Amino acid sequence: MATIVNTTEEEPMLAVVRFTAELAWADAGADVAEPEVTRLCVEAQQHILAARWLDMASLMLASADLLLQSTRLPDKDKDLECILAIICNLVTKARSQDEALQIAELICAKLTHQPQDKPALRLKVIGFVTMLCFHCMRPTQGSLFSLYNLLGSPYAKAFVYKKALDLAAAGKAADCIIPTFKNIDSFISDWGIGKVEQRDLFLAAARILKDQKGMNKEYFNFLNKYLATFDGSADDADAIGDAKEEAVAAIIEFVKSSDLYQCDLLNMPAVAQLEKDEKYQLVYELLKIFLTQRLDSYLEFQSANSALLKGYGLVHEDCITKMRLMSLLDLSSRCAGEIPYHAIIDALKINDDEVEYWIVKAISCKILDCKVDQLNQVIIVSRHTERIFGMPQWQSLRAKLGVWRGNIASAINTIQANKVTDDGSQGIQGLMIR
């Protein structure tokens, strides 16, 4: 099979049209095939001469399904990738951002049709379109392309990326798109898209991450981002009810996680709505226990709702472990820098000889910094993680910063005063020597 070689600006497009036309009419015989191939090539030339790039894209994409299903290509994936890359390059020829977006929409519509068929290849090609859109993004697989930022419309960039997410989810090709998630905040900043578009993007990313092993924390983070887009305003009134299942999923992920000890879920309107929801009220109560109460409250809840916890895949022993650490954080937030051993024993429901084990565990989880005074049976807390970091915590931090600022100002004044005194003493000594 002939290889398409780029020797002029237009020739690759004509070569693609001729190549696909010959493939389509290969079984029809020369008498039928040659006129059809010629007709398509003439039509392509007319589009090129008139700079009708959208029509050219439609013509070239018409045979994309044939290429995907063909058994005549000896090196199918490479030939198909080459052909689709040439088609994708049409977005760089568009005379306006709207035309470029229309071409990108045509390409994405074709590539996202039947996503289970060669999803990685389809996503790679969308990665090419994405490369034409993002100057800061690497292709989803390999460094195959070098064109950047050729689609100027922020909406077009967001549109293509969202299509790549949809294709990755439908085609079970998550590995190809997940590496880009670390840059999603900078993408959104560059695109300048609205709250609703951000919400859709975060939800799509969360659904991709949901079933990925070892990515529970990333899944929770994107659920958190999604839920945070609901601010309780009138604009969200119709949509916020759709977020209930994701709110429940975020709560369960937080409770399950052995790495998360702080979250803002309780103050989010999308989560707060569960408090009055008959179906999910108990799930909200569970979150409230983990963020505002101690182990005894959890044990009481578990005793009455053990079937609920099992239904959500929560292991009672793991919940006790986390709740003990949460109880220790609650003690730290309420003490005046020192926590007696007996208070820890009572709050964590443990034996006398287990106190230091749980202190070490909290330190290893990086949620507590302290010194142990075995002689006086107290721990001296220097830092602890706040389970909720809301307005009271910000006000406390502001007060501490104010004190630190005053102390630094006082130290600077003392240093300057001592310097003036020292300079004056040296001056007097100089006069005496003369």
Solvent accessible surface area in square Angstrom, and as a share of the most:
residue,aa,sasa,rsa
1,M,122,0.55
2,A,78,0.61
3,T,108,0.63
4,I,29,0.15
5,V,92,0.53
6,N,114,0.59
7,T,90,0.52
8,T,73,0.42
9,E,121,0.54
10,E,66,0.30
11,E,73,0.33
12,P,8,0.05
13,M,5,0.02
14,L,29,0.14
15,A,22,0.17
16,V,0,0.00
17,V,5,0.03
18,R,102,0.37
19,F,18,0.08
20,T,8,0.04
21,A,3,0.02
22,E,91,0.41
23,L,15,0.08
24,A,52,0.41
25,W,81,0.29
26,A,52,0.40
27,D,121,0.63
28,A,42,0.32
29,G,40,0.39
30,A,66,0.51
31,D,132,0.69
32,V,72,0.42
33,A,16,0.12
34,E,114,0.51
35,P,79,0.49
36,E,42,0.19
37,V,18,0.10
38,T,80,0.46
39,R,125,0.45
40,L,31,0.16
41,C,13,0.08
42,V,65,0.37
43,E,56,0.25
44,A,0,0.00
45,Q,83,0.37
46,Q,97,0.43
47,H,18,0.08
48,I,17,0.08
49,L,156,0.78
50,A,44,0.34
51,A,27,0.21
52,R,89,0.33
53,W,25,0.09
54,L,51,0.25
55,D,61,0.32
56,M,0,0.00
57,A,0,0.00
58,S,53,0.34
59,L,31,0.15
60,M,3,0.01
61,L,7,0.03
62,A,78,0.60
63,S,19,0.12
64,A,1,0.01
65,D,42,0.22
66,L,67,0.33
67,L,0,0.00
68,L,6,0.03
69,Q,114,0.50
70,S,11,0.07
71,T,134,0.78
72,R,115,0.42
73,L,12,0.06
74,P,100,0.63
75,D,66,0.34
76,K,46,0.19
77,D,66,0.34
78,K,144,0.61
79,D,30,0.16
80,L,0,0.00
81,E,34,0.15
82,C,50,0.30
83,I,1,0.01
84,L,3,0.01
85,A,22,0.17
86,I,29,0.15
87,I,1,0.00
88,C,1,0.00
89,N,49,0.25
90,L,1,0.00
91,V,3,0.02
92,T,50,0.29
93,K,42,0.18
94,A,22,0.17
95,R,168,0.61
96,S,59,0.38
97,Q,98,0.44
98,D,105,0.54
99,E,21,0.09
100,A,5,0.04
101,L,27,0.13
102,Q,87,0.39
103,I,0,0.00
104,A,0,0.00
105,E,63,0.28
106,L,62,0.31
107,I,1,0.00
108,C,0,0.00
109,A,62,0.48
110,K,46,0.20
111,L,1,0.01
112,T,32,0.19
113,H,96,0.43
114,Q,88,0.39
115,P,21,0.13
116,Q,128,0.57
117,D,53,0.27
118,K,67,0.28
119,P,27,0.17
120,A,42,0.32
121,L,16,0.08
122,R,2,0.01
123,L,0,0.00
124,K,39,0.16
125,V,1,0.01
126,I,0,0.00
127,G,2,0.02
128,F,15,0.06
129,V,0,0.00
130,T,1,0.01
131,M,0,0.00
132,L,0,0.00
133,C,0,0.00
134,F,5,0.02
135,H,102,0.45
136,C,61,0.36
137,M,6,0.03
138,R,199,0.73
139,P,17,0.11
140,T,18,0.11
141,Q,65,0.29
142,G,52,0.50
143,S,108,0.70
144,L,89,0.44
145,F,30,0.12
146,S,87,0.56
147,L,64,0.32
148,Y,104,0.39
149,N,67,0.35
150,L,77,0.38
151,L,1,0.00
152,G,41,0.39
153,S,13,0.09
154,P,60,0.38
155,Y,124,0.47
156,A,0,0.00
157,K,26,0.11
158,A,11,0.09
159,F,37,0.16
160,V,0,0.00
161,Y,0,0.00
162,K,57,0.24
163,K,59,0.25
164,A,2,0.01
165,L,1,0.00
166,D,55,0.29
167,L,1,0.01
168,A,1,0.00
169,A,50,0.39
170,A,41,0.32
171,G,5,0.05
172,K,180,0.76
173,A,11,0.09
174,A,12,0.10
175,D,116,0.60
176,C,8,0.05
177,I,0,0.00
178,I,20,0.10
179,P,79,0.50
180,T,10,0.06
181,F,14,0.06
182,K,173,0.73
183,N,51,0.26
184,I,2,0.01
185,D,79,0.41
186,S,56,0.36
187,F,1,0.00
188,I,17,0.08
189,S,87,0.56
190,D,79,0.41
191,W,9,0.03
192,G,63,0.61
193,I,22,0.11
194,G,37,0.36
195,K,68,0.29
196,V,86,0.49
197,E,79,0.35
198,Q,47,0.21
199,R,17,0.06
200,D,67,0.35
201,L,5,0.02
202,F,13,0.06
203,L,27,0.14
204,A,16,0.13
205,A,0,0.00
206,A,1,0.01
207,R,148,0.54
208,I,9,0.04
209,L,2,0.01
210,K,123,0.52
211,D,119,0.61
212,Q,52,0.23
213,K,198,0.84
214,G,74,0.71
215,M,57,0.25
216,N,89,0.46
217,K,102,0.43
218,E,76,0.34
219,Y,15,0.06
220,F,9,0.04
221,N,63,0.32
222,F,13,0.05
223,L,2,0.01
224,N,39,0.20
225,K,59,0.25
226,Y,8,0.03
227,L,0,0.00
228,A,59,0.46
229,T,16,0.09
230,F,3,0.01
231,D,88,0.46
232,G,48,0.47
233,S,44,0.28
234,A,93,0.72
235,D,127,0.66
236,D,3,0.02
237,A,70,0.54
238,D,139,0.72
239,A,34,0.26
240,I,29,0.15
241,G,35,0.34
242,D,112,0.58
243,A,0,0.00
244,K,57,0.24
245,E,120,0.54
246,E,24,0.11
247,A,0,0.00
248,V,9,0.05
249,A,27,0.21
250,A,0,0.00
251,I,0,0.00
252,I,13,0.07
253,E,25,0.11
254,F,0,0.00
255,V,3,0.02
256,K,98,0.41
257,S,22,0.14
258,S,82,0.53
259,D,99,0.51
260,L,19,0.09
261,Y,12,0.05
262,Q,73,0.32
263,C,10,0.06
264,D,64,0.33
265,L,0,0.00
266,L,22,0.11
267,N,96,0.49
268,M,18,0.08
269,P,46,0.29
270,A,0,0.00
271,V,0,0.00
272,A,38,0.29
273,Q,42,0.19
274,L,0,0.00
275,E,71,0.32
276,K,188,0.80
277,D,23,0.12
278,E,172,0.77
279,K,152,0.64
280,Y,22,0.08
281,Q,92,0.41
282,L,69,0.34
283,V,2,0.01
284,Y,16,0.06
285,E,75,0.33
286,L,2,0.01
287,L,0,0.00
288,K,78,0.33
289,I,6,0.03
290,F,0,0.00
291,L,5,0.02
292,T,50,0.29
293,Q,66,0.29
294,R,71,0.26
295,L,1,0.01
296,D,77,0.40
297,S,28,0.18
298,Y,0,0.00
299,L,60,0.30
300,E,130,0.58
301,F,9,0.04
302,Q,36,0.16
303,S,90,0.58
304,A,83,0.64
305,N,27,0.14
306,S,43,0.28
307,A,82,0.63
308,L,47,0.23
309,L,6,0.03
310,K,155,0.66
311,G,69,0.66
312,Y,63,0.24
313,G,46,0.44
314,L,9,0.05
315,V,78,0.45
316,H,56,0.25
317,E,114,0.51
318,D,88,0.46
319,C,3,0.02
320,I,32,0.16
321,T,47,0.27
322,K,9,0.04
323,M,0,0.00
324,R,52,0.19
325,L,1,0.01
326,M,0,0.00
327,S,0,0.00
328,L,1,0.00
329,L,2,0.01
330,D,9,0.04
331,L,17,0.08
332,S,6,0.04
333,S,52,0.34
334,R,168,0.61
335,C,36,0.22
336,A,110,0.86
337,G,26,0.25
338,E,94,0.42
339,I,2,0.01
340,P,47,0.30
341,Y,17,0.06
342,H,132,0.59
343,A,25,0.19
344,I,0,0.00
345,I,41,0.21
346,D,100,0.52
347,A,8,0.06
348,L,0,0.00
349,K,95,0.40
350,I,12,0.06
351,N,99,0.51
352,D,107,0.56
353,D,124,0.64
354,E,58,0.26
355,V,1,0.00
356,E,64,0.28
357,Y,129,0.49
358,W,15,0.05
359,I,0,0.00
360,V,96,0.55
361,K,57,0.24
362,A,1,0.00
363,I,68,0.35
364,S,79,0.51
365,C,43,0.26
366,K,162,0.69
367,I,7,0.04
368,L,0,0.00
369,D,58,0.30
370,C,23,0.14
371,K,151,0.64
372,V,59,0.34
373,D,36,0.19
374,Q,111,0.49
375,L,162,0.81
376,N,97,0.50
377,Q,89,0.39
378,V,22,0.13
379,I,0,0.00
380,I,73,0.37
381,V,20,0.12
382,S,96,0.62
383,R,99,0.36
384,H,43,0.19
385,T,26,0.15
386,E,45,0.20
387,R,15,0.06
388,I,31,0.16
389,F,61,0.25
390,G,12,0.12
391,M,127,0.57
392,P,89,0.56
393,Q,42,0.19
394,W,140,0.49
395,Q,110,0.49
396,S,53,0.34
397,L,59,0.29
398,R,192,0.70
399,A,63,0.49
400,K,109,0.46
401,L,90,0.45
402,G,43,0.42
403,V,91,0.52
404,W,136,0.48
405,R,189,0.69
406,G,39,0.37
407,N,89,0.46
408,I,107,0.54
409,A,47,0.37
410,S,63,0.40
411,A,52,0.40
412,I,84,0.42
413,N,92,0.47
414,T,75,0.43
415,I,114,0.58
416,Q,102,0.45
417,A,58,0.45
418,N,83,0.42
419,K,130,0.55
420,V,108,0.62
421,T,88,0.51
422,D,78,0.41
423,D,79,0.41
424,G,38,0.37
425,S,50,0.32
426,Q,120,0.53
427,G,41,0.40
428,I,108,0.55
429,Q,109,0.49
430,G,23,0.22
431,L,125,0.62
432,M,152,0.68
433,I,152,0.77
434,R,226,0.83
